[in-house]
C-alpha cells in the first residue's frame, strides 16, 4: 500500500541521516590506562596543556619554553635528538629532531611532522599543539609495538610554520647564505604531517601525493579512517598550504591530516586546551599510528598506483584503484542504456531530475547569502557553533528537498519517466566526472549503482521497498557529510586568510 511505501521511505531517509551524522563524530578518547601500544588521547593531552598555556610565536618567551619542553620529551623517546638551527628569509628558526633507528635492513626513513610555533593571537592548542602531542604519542606507541621496525623513524617538530613554512623549508632545502638542509632530509621515504584548522570534529586525511595506493590501503586498516580523494583534488586547487606542501614540492609523498570543526577558534585566543575535543586528538592519533606502524614494518615498496577512496554508510571506507574509475562509471551507464534505450523517460525524466538537483542547490545558495553572520567565510565575529548547526541544517534541508522533489515527480509521472531520467543524469555525470576529476566521480557513481537497483524492481512490495531503501541510505549517508564538510572546509580554510 502507498502509506506503507511512504512510511518505509521515511524510515530509510532517517536511517541515512543517522549514519551521515555518525560519520561526523570523532573517536571516543582513550584514557591513560590504555595499553602501551595504543594511542591514548589522555596521555597526549598533558603535552597540549603545557604547550598551549600561552601563545608561542617565534622569539617569544613561551616559544623558548615550549622548545625546551619538547626537547625533554624527545629525550624520553631516544637519546638521538637535537636542535637544527637555521635562518630562512632573515628569520632564525630552530627545528627539533629525533631519530629512532630500526633494524637497519631497509633504507628510507619515516618522518612524523608537526609545528610547535603558534600565532601571536592565540595559544594554539589545536594549531598545532594538537599535532605535536599526536606525534609524540604516536612515536611512543610505535616503540611499544611488538612488530619489527625495518625502517628508521624520524620526528620533526618544525619552527616558523606560521610565518611561511620556514622550518620545513630549512629542513629540506636549507637556509639563507648557503646554510645546508638537514642531513637526514635526503633519507626520508614518507612524511606524515599533523595539522589543524580548528579544534574539533573528525581528523580528516585530506591530502596525499602521487602513487598513494599503498598508503590509502594502510589507512583503511585504522579504526576509523576519514578521507576522501575528492578532498585531495579540491585542496590541490586551493592556494592554502602546510608543511606538507614543502615535502610534496621536494618530491616526497605521504599523508596530511587535519581537523576543521570548531574553526572559530583558529588563530584566536579561543584556541585553548579547554576547547579542544579529546576525541579529535584520539582520531588523529589512531590514524597516524596505523600508517606509521605499517610504514615502519614494511620492507617492500611503499608506493603503489593512485587510489580513489571515500566514506559511506557513516564510517565505512571504500577504496579502489583510480584507474578503474572510467570503467566503473561506464558499465552501469551502458547496462542502463541497453535496458531502457527505447523508453522516452530517459529524456523526459531528465527535466524533473535536474529540478531535484538545481532547486536544492538554489536553496543552499540563498540561505548562505541571506544569513551572512552564520555562513560568511571570513566573518571573524561569527560563531562556529552557529555555523555547524546552520551547515548541518542546510545539508539536511538540501537532502530533504531533493528527496521530496524526486518523490513528488515519481507520483506525478510514471516511474520510468522521472526516476529513470534521474538515473540517466547521474550516470552521465559519473562518466564525465571519471575523466575530468576521477577522484570525485564516486559522488555520482554511488547513485549510479544504487538507484537503478532500487528502481528496476517494478512490482510494489517489500523487495522494491528494501532495494529503494538501500539506495536512499547510500545516497544520503554520502551526500550529507560531503555537503556539510564542504561548507566547513571552505569556512575553515578562509578563516585565517
C-alpha positions as MATLAB code, in Angstrom:
seq = 'XXXXXXXXXXXXXXXXXXXXXXXXXXXXXXXXXXXXXXXXXXXXXXXXXXXXXXXXXXXXXXXXXXXXXXXXXXXXXXXXXXXXXXXXXXXXXXXXXXXXXXXXXXXXXXXXXXXXXXXXXXXXXXXXXXXXXXXXXXXXXXXXXXXXXXXXXXXXXXXXXXXXXXXXXXXXXXXXXXXXXXXXXXXXXXXXXXXXXXXXXXXXXXXXXXXXXXXXXXXXXXXXXXXXXXXXXXXXXXXXXXXXXXXXXXXXXXXXXXXXXXXXXXXXXXXXXXXXXXXXXXXXXXXXXXXXXXXXXXXXXXXXXXXXXXXXXXXXXXXXXXXXXXXXXXXXXXXXXXXXXXXXXXXXXXXXXXXXXXXXXXXXXXXXXXXXXXXXXXXXXXXXXXXXXXXXXXXXXXXXXXXXXXXXXXXXXXXXXXXXXXXXXXXXXXXXXXXXXXXXXXXXXXXXXXXXXXXXXXXXXXXXXXXXXXXXXXXXXXXXXXXXXXXXXXXXXXXXX';
ca = [
       0.000    0.000    0.000;
       1.051    3.570   -0.677;
       1.140    4.506    3.012;
       3.471    1.615    3.791;
       5.802    2.654    0.977;
       5.815    6.233    2.269;
       6.446    5.146    5.852;
       9.239    2.852    4.727;
      10.816    5.618    2.667;
      10.748    8.000    5.641;
      12.350    5.309    7.803;
      15.208    4.801    5.342;
      15.725    8.544    4.997;
      16.040    8.780    8.781;
      18.484    5.864    8.797;
      20.598    7.539    6.120;
      20.683   10.801    8.061;
      21.621    8.959   11.250;
      24.542    7.236    9.556;
      25.579   10.516    7.943;
      25.743   12.330   11.282;
      27.581    9.363   12.839;
      30.324    9.869   10.280;
      30.889   13.412   11.552;
      31.621   12.355   15.139;
      35.277   11.697   16.106;
      36.519    8.684   18.015;
      35.924    8.141   21.734;
      39.132    9.144   23.575;
      41.131    6.501   25.444;
      42.245    7.212   28.976;
      45.751    6.915   30.396;
      45.201    3.243   31.270;
      45.222    2.240   27.599;
      47.768   -0.385   26.563;
      51.262    0.864   25.806;
      50.973    0.024   22.106;
      47.734    2.026   21.785;
      47.312    5.753   21.253;
      45.839    7.488   24.299;
      44.364   10.974   23.992;
      44.572   11.359   27.787;
      48.336   10.831   27.732;
      48.784   13.211   24.801;
      46.634   15.975   26.319;
      49.250   16.569   29.013;
      51.569   17.867   26.272;
      48.811   20.069   24.850;
      48.211   21.618   28.280;
      51.823   22.763   28.607;
      52.336   23.881   25.013;
      49.084   25.852   24.836;
      49.485   27.614   28.181;
      50.347   30.778   26.220;
      50.963   31.852   22.609;
      54.208   30.585   21.023;
      55.165   32.955   18.189;
      58.794   32.748   17.088;
      61.050   34.602   19.541;
      58.556   34.740   22.427;
      59.267   33.537   25.961;
      56.803   30.658   25.785;
      58.158   29.672   22.382;
      61.523   29.100   24.078;
      59.858   27.260   26.982;
      57.962   25.039   24.539;
      61.178   24.217   22.712;
      62.910   23.119   25.915;
      59.861   21.118   26.990;
      59.685   19.300   23.658;
      63.412   18.538   23.709;
      62.967   16.847   27.066;
      60.011   14.889   25.737;
      62.052   13.758   22.742;
      64.905   12.655   25.017;
      62.435   10.393   26.809;
      61.956    8.581   23.496;
      65.543    8.441   22.271;
      68.939    9.991   23.058;
      69.372   10.790   19.348;
      67.662   14.188   19.401;
      68.906   17.652   18.505;
      68.048   21.212   17.558;
      68.611   22.224   13.944;
      69.197   25.984   13.817;
      68.872   27.879   10.555;
      67.887   31.248    9.107;
      65.224   31.481    6.404;
      64.132   34.826    4.932;
      66.126   36.502    7.678;
      64.181   34.740   10.471;
      66.084   32.447   12.883;
      64.304   29.109   13.264;
      65.087   26.117   15.461;
      63.658   22.779   14.362;
      63.584   19.897   16.843;
      64.553   16.435   15.608;
      64.791   12.922   16.989;
      65.708    9.647   15.306;
      64.703    6.175   16.434;
      66.616    3.508   14.480;
      65.016    0.399   13.055;
      66.873   -2.839   12.475;
      68.829   -1.295    9.603;
      67.557   -3.751    6.996;
      65.569   -1.291    4.868;
      66.611    2.177    3.656;
      64.202    5.069    3.701;
      63.086    6.676    6.963;
      59.529    7.536    8.019;
      59.051   11.177    9.053;
      56.404   12.439   11.514;
      55.910   16.211   11.293;
      54.076   18.896   13.276;
      54.950   22.524   14.041;
      55.425   23.847   17.548;
      55.135   27.598   16.937;
      51.791   29.391   17.054;
      50.424   32.750   16.011;
      50.719   35.635   18.476;
      46.927   35.967   18.716;
      46.289   32.611   20.397;
      47.823   29.752   22.400;
      47.432   27.272   19.533;
      46.005   24.236   21.302;
      44.615   22.979   18.012;
      47.137   24.691   15.738;
      49.394   22.914   16.365;
      49.919   21.671   19.932;
      47.433   19.004   18.855;
      49.820   17.838   16.128;
      52.894   17.899   18.364;
      51.131   15.846   21.037;
      49.887   13.396   18.403;
      53.412   12.925   17.006;
      54.926   12.276   20.443;
      52.243    9.772   21.439;
      52.353    8.032   18.035;
      56.118    7.608   18.356;
      55.814    6.298   21.917;
      53.112    3.796   20.953;
      55.038    2.679   17.847;
      58.093    1.980   20.005;
      55.917   -0.193   22.264;
      54.521   -2.274   19.395;
      55.712   -5.854   19.047;
      56.052   -5.682   15.237;
      59.610   -5.355   13.915;
      60.696   -1.939   12.663;
      62.727   -2.294    9.479;
      62.902    1.484    8.872;
      64.112    4.372   10.979;
      61.569    6.766   12.488;
      62.375   10.486   12.418;
      60.403   13.091   14.364;
      60.481   16.668   13.080;
      58.829   19.460   15.070;
      59.184   22.479   12.828;
      59.587   26.122   13.777;
      58.255   29.144   11.904;
      55.427   27.336   10.122;
      53.031   30.181   10.839;
      55.344   32.692    9.157;
      55.994   30.971    5.821;
      56.658   27.270    6.428;
      60.187   28.302    7.374;
      61.127   25.256    9.455;
      60.119   22.721    6.820;
      61.994   24.710    4.204;
      65.106   24.833    6.397;
      64.984   21.064    6.950;
      64.514   20.133    3.301;
      66.075   22.996    1.350;
      68.482   24.794    3.678;
      68.582   28.404    4.799;
      69.963   31.800    3.896;
      73.589   32.261    2.941;
      74.025   28.698    1.782;
      73.053   27.072    5.086;
      72.599   23.385    4.241;
      69.448   21.298    4.674;
      69.473   18.775    7.462;
      71.484   15.647    6.523;
      68.524   13.388    7.379;
      66.324   15.089    4.761;
      67.771   13.012    1.913;
      66.817    9.762    3.701;
      63.083   10.442    4.070;
      60.843    7.988    2.213;
      57.419    9.084    3.529;
      56.124   12.007    5.556;
      53.034   12.101    7.789;
      52.017   15.654    8.711;
      49.585   16.588   11.506;
      47.813   19.956   11.360;
      44.640   21.715   12.482;
      42.329   24.459   11.248;
      40.040   24.153   14.238;
      39.770   22.185   17.457;
      37.099   19.533   16.949;
      35.392   17.051   14.671;
      36.986   14.154   12.813;
      40.647   14.315   11.848;
      40.495   14.148    8.068;
      43.252   12.783    5.875;
      42.725   15.472    3.291;
      45.863   15.402    1.154;
      48.256   12.873   -0.340;
      50.822   12.905   -3.087;
      51.164   10.721   -6.148;
      51.267    6.923   -6.006;
      49.170    6.821   -2.839;
      47.559    3.399   -3.282;
      49.578    1.571   -0.609;
      49.245    4.495    1.807;
      45.463    4.571    1.435;
      45.339    0.796    1.905;
      47.294    1.164    5.160;
      44.996    3.963    6.296;
      41.961    1.757    5.667;
      43.115   -0.541    8.484;
      42.878    2.187   11.126;
      39.860    2.011   13.488;
      38.002    4.816   11.704;
      39.640    6.192    8.544;
      38.171    9.519    7.450;
      39.287   10.573    3.990;
      38.111   11.452    0.501;
      40.061   11.528   -2.734;
      37.796   14.409   -3.773;
      39.156   16.443   -0.836;
      42.649   15.826   -2.207;
      41.593   17.030   -5.657;
      39.892   20.148   -4.246;
      42.767   21.054   -1.910;
      45.300   20.773   -4.733;
      43.391   23.560   -6.494;
      43.345   25.849   -3.443;
      46.068   28.401   -2.561;
      46.457   27.121    1.024;
      49.453   25.159    2.203;
      51.027   23.414    5.188;
      54.467   21.981    5.943;
      53.366   19.018    3.831;
      53.424   21.286    0.771;
      57.186   21.740    1.116;
      57.756   17.982    1.079;
      55.458   17.410   -1.895;
      57.350   20.046   -3.858;
      60.540   18.289   -2.836;
      59.314   15.007   -4.333;
      58.431   13.281   -1.030;
      54.914   11.918   -0.653;
      52.875   10.872    2.365;
      49.644   11.790    4.152;
      48.385   15.073    5.581;
      45.896   15.071    8.494;
      43.883   17.952    9.964;
      40.686   18.723   11.861;
      38.498   21.611   10.678;
      35.490   21.678   13.019;
      35.130   24.328   15.765;
      37.014   26.516   13.324;
      36.116   29.814   15.046;
      38.946   29.098   17.497;
      41.502   29.011   14.682;
      44.227   31.646   15.167;
      42.358   33.276   18.052;
      42.607   33.452   21.841;
      39.872   30.782   21.937;
      42.240   28.085   20.680;
      42.731   26.729   24.198;
      43.085   23.212   25.646;
      39.617   23.539   27.166;
      38.056   23.931   23.694;
      39.997   21.063   22.150;
      37.936   17.897   21.664;
      39.883   14.906   23.077;
      38.098   12.684   20.572;
      39.661   14.661   17.735;
      43.128   14.023   19.144;
      42.287   10.331   19.561;
      41.033   10.080   15.991;
      44.135   11.760   14.592;
      46.395    9.529   16.674;
      44.636    6.289   15.739;
      45.012    7.010   12.031;
      48.574    8.265   12.349;
      49.649    5.262   14.424;
      48.120    2.801   11.944;
      50.007    4.225    8.956;
      53.224    4.728   10.938;
      53.238    1.117   12.165;
      52.638   -0.124    8.628;
      55.377    2.036    7.100;
      57.947    1.189    9.784;
      57.389   -2.552    9.302;
      57.051   -2.570    5.501;
      60.233   -3.915    3.839;
      58.906   -3.584    0.287;
      57.853   -0.702   -1.916;
      55.853    1.970   -0.085;
      54.241    3.407   -3.210;
      51.542    1.971   -5.462;
      49.241    3.351   -8.192;
      46.833    6.055   -7.051;
      43.544    5.154   -5.389;
      40.061    6.634   -5.226;
      38.632    6.496   -1.709;
      35.714    7.808    0.346;
      33.487    7.175    3.361;
      29.918    5.854    3.037;
      27.287    4.431    5.411;
      28.628    6.634    8.188;
      32.093    5.212    8.810;
      32.540    2.555    6.125;
      35.626    3.188    3.996;
      35.703    2.330    0.292;
      38.765    2.357   -1.963;
      39.674    1.144   -5.417;
      42.417    1.863   -7.976;
      41.879    5.272   -9.514;
      42.451    3.791  -12.974;
      39.266    1.742  -12.567;
      37.095    4.853  -12.334;
      36.133    5.293  -16.026;
      35.176    1.620  -16.331;
      33.226    1.611  -13.066;
      31.326    4.708  -14.204;
      30.712    3.479  -17.763;
      29.446   -0.036  -17.065;
      26.181    0.957  -15.304;
      25.543    3.600  -17.986;
      25.923    1.059  -20.787;
      23.804   -1.513  -18.961;
      21.051    1.020  -18.282;
      21.036    2.253  -21.881;
      20.839   -1.334  -23.150;
      17.863   -1.966  -20.886;
      15.930    1.234  -21.472;
      17.074    2.900  -24.667;
      13.542    2.848  -26.083;
      11.979    4.473  -23.046;
      11.160    8.123  -23.608;
      11.560    8.596  -19.860;
      15.320    8.616  -20.328;
      14.970   12.015  -21.956;
      11.751   13.347  -20.448;
      12.764   12.397  -16.927;
      15.951   14.456  -17.071;
      13.865   17.622  -16.576;
      12.466   16.746  -13.123;
      15.797   15.164  -12.208;
      17.562   18.438  -12.992;
      14.998   20.280  -10.885;
      15.732   17.915   -7.996;
      19.395   18.905   -8.235;
      19.163   22.608   -9.078;
      16.402   23.673   -6.669;
      18.183   22.379   -3.530;
      21.395   23.997   -4.813;
      19.498   27.280   -5.156;
      18.207   26.786   -1.594;
      21.758   26.322   -0.336;
      22.980   29.432   -2.151;
      20.086   31.609   -0.980;
      20.455   30.549    2.662;
      24.180   31.285    2.628;
      23.538   34.720    1.136;
      20.620   35.588    3.423;
      22.401   34.608    6.682;
      25.882   36.107    6.323;
      26.598   36.101   10.062;
      26.341   32.328   10.046;
      27.697   31.464    6.625;
      30.227   34.209    5.929;
      33.549   32.570    5.137;
      35.606   35.391    6.641;
      33.449   36.740    9.475;
      35.807   36.560   12.460;
      32.970   37.585   14.779;
      30.812   34.626   13.810;
      30.065   31.587   15.925;
      31.381   28.197   14.898;
      28.511   26.622   16.836;
      26.026   28.590   14.752;
      27.893   27.674   11.583;
      27.989   23.993   12.480;
      24.285   23.933   13.291;
      23.440   26.005   10.245;
      25.718   23.995    7.955;
      24.260   20.692    9.089;
      20.760   22.117    8.835;
      21.338   23.334    5.295;
      22.837   19.966    4.333;
      19.773   18.182    5.715;
      17.475   20.680    4.001;
      19.186   20.117    0.652;
      18.906   16.335    1.020;
      15.280   16.604    2.146;
      14.336   18.927   -0.701;
      15.924   16.622   -3.267;
      14.150   13.567   -1.815;
      10.809   15.389   -1.681;
      11.120   16.542   -5.280;
      12.013   13.095   -6.540;
       9.106   11.520   -4.604;
       6.695   14.113   -5.994;
       7.986   13.579   -9.529;
       7.643    9.826   -9.131;
       3.988   10.180   -8.047;
       3.205   12.833  -10.665;
       4.760   10.953  -13.601;
       5.331    7.263  -14.241;
       8.455    5.989  -12.515;
      10.077    5.263  -15.881;
       9.969    8.990  -16.597;
      11.131   10.972  -13.597;
      13.115    8.313  -11.809;
      14.700    6.874  -14.937;
      15.685   10.358  -16.028;
      17.387   10.792  -12.672;
      19.276    7.580  -13.286;
      20.401    8.819  -16.686;
      21.512   12.161  -15.295;
      23.539   10.523  -12.531;
      25.121    8.019  -14.904;
      26.160   10.638  -17.449;
      27.596   12.854  -14.690;
      29.570    9.891  -13.324;
      31.150    9.177  -16.711;
      32.040   12.830  -17.361;
      33.498   13.219  -13.880;
      35.505    9.986  -14.220;
      37.591   11.713  -16.902;
      37.546   15.329  -15.657;
      38.007   14.748  -11.901;
      38.255   10.974  -11.377;
      38.978   11.426   -7.651;
      35.441   12.761   -7.173;
      33.440   10.589   -9.559;
      32.193    8.470   -6.644;
      29.708   11.250   -5.801;
      27.770   10.239   -8.904;
      28.812    6.585   -9.069;
      27.101    5.665   -5.798;
      23.683    6.813   -7.106;
      24.576    5.241  -10.448;
      24.834    1.831   -8.797;
      22.284    2.232   -6.006;
      19.360    3.955   -7.713;
      18.961    1.516  -10.629;
      18.995   -1.382   -8.194;
      16.129    0.267   -6.340;
      14.039    1.182   -9.349;
      14.487   -1.837  -11.587;
      12.253   -3.825   -9.215;
       8.963   -2.768  -10.811;
       6.390   -4.578   -8.694;
       5.372   -2.971   -5.397;
       6.179   -4.864   -2.250;
       8.882   -5.482    0.293;
      11.514   -6.227   -2.362;
      11.072   -2.852   -4.030;
      10.991   -1.059   -0.694;
      14.173   -2.765    0.505;
      16.048   -2.046   -2.707;
      14.879    1.556   -2.686;
      15.800    1.863    0.977;
      19.362    0.699    0.346;
      19.671    3.308   -2.393;
      18.279    6.070   -0.170;
      20.584    5.223    2.753;
      23.628    5.015    0.462;
      22.988    8.337   -1.257;
      22.071   10.319    1.868;
      24.900    8.927    4.014;
      27.310   10.060    1.291;
      25.754   13.374    0.273;
      25.011   14.950    3.670;
      28.539   14.587    5.157;
      30.009   15.811    1.877;
      27.812   18.933    1.797;
      28.450   19.708    5.473;
      32.199   19.085    5.285;
      32.497   21.190    2.139;
      30.840   24.131    3.892;
      33.045   23.585    6.926;
      36.244   23.263    4.906;
      35.619   26.408    2.900;
      34.944   28.364    6.054;
      37.896   26.906    7.976;
      40.414   27.496    5.217;
      39.125   31.005    4.546;
      39.021   31.976    8.233;
      42.702   32.783    8.548;
      43.202   34.033    5.013;
];
